[in-house]
Amino acid sequence: MSNLERAMKTAPHGVVRGLNSLLDAISEDDVLEVQKDALFRHLCNQNVNADRAARIWIAERYLSKEIARRKLALLRSGVQESRPAPYHLPALADMP
């Protein structure tokens, strides 16, 4: 089971709806291209819906890249003016 499938089983309804919208927005051409991929075919269980599995495969790769991009952007956004929690508390002011 993929991480996205696991998340869709446990996430709140709004998150599941958003993930389903993401899966639905993936083009048929992209799905067909992934289904031709040797690694996808090797890892994809023959008993699953290949179309949905391909959409999840694409979405997981997109989300992984997007999460990494956003983390880097946050780190590059500059130095914080104040210390992050909980180090902003006076009791922890002398901690490096």
Helices and strands as residue ranges (DSSP letters): H 3-10, H 13-25, H 28-36, H 38-43, H 50-76, G 90-92
